[in-house]
């Protein structure tokens, strides 16, 4: 299994608060998701070209699942 993990915020064991406010976490999450969408759109246009010309024999296409995980650090995890 391969994937990417984006760190949105962290909380140290000796502190009661997260390192960033809820509004800051939301802004950071929106920024990460917009960059992710741009990457998908760019790869989507490349895949359309592959449909016309045919993909190389070594290329695989996989779908991405996104999962929000909260533990000692708040992360947005993408697993492919």
N, C-alpha and C positions, 0 to 999 in steps of 0.2 A: 504494500500500500504506500502511495506517495501523497504528499500534501504540502500545504502552506499554512502557517499559523501567523496571525497578525496580533501583536500585543496592543491592546487598547488602553489598559491601565494596570497598575500593580499595587499591592498592599503589603507592606512589611509586617512581619510578625509582631514587632514591638510598637506599632502604630495602630491607632483605631480607625484612621481614615484612609481612603484611596489617595493616590498621588495626584488625581485630577478630579474636577467636579463632574457631576452628571452631564451638565451641558457640554463640557469639554470632551467627555467620552463620546457623546452623541455626535459632535462635530468631527472628531477623529474617525469614528465609525463611518460617517457619511463620506468622508474623504477616501477612506480605504475602499468602500463599496463603489464609489464613482470610478476609481482607478481600475478596479476589478472589472467593471462593466466596460470601460474603454478597451481593456485587454481582450475581453470576449468579443466585442464588436470588431476589433482588428483581426482576431483569429477567425471570426465568422466570415469576413470578406475573403480571407485566404482560403478557407474551406470551400467557399463558393467557386473559386478558381480551380480548386482540386476536383470538384465535381465535373467541371467542363473538361479538364485535361486528364483527370484520373490521378489518384493519390500515388505517391511513391510506395514501393512495396514494404518499406520499413516503417511507414508512418501509421500510427494508431490514433483513433479519435476516441476520447472518453468523455463521459459527462461528469460534471462537478457537483458535489453536494456541499452545502454550507451548513455549519452548525455553530451556534453560539454556546460557549462553554464558560461557566463561572466557577472558579475555585479560588486559589490564592492569587491568581491573576486573571483579569477579565480578558478573554481572547475571542477572536472570531476565527474559526478554523475551517479551512477548505480542504476537503479530502477528495482525491480523484482515484 
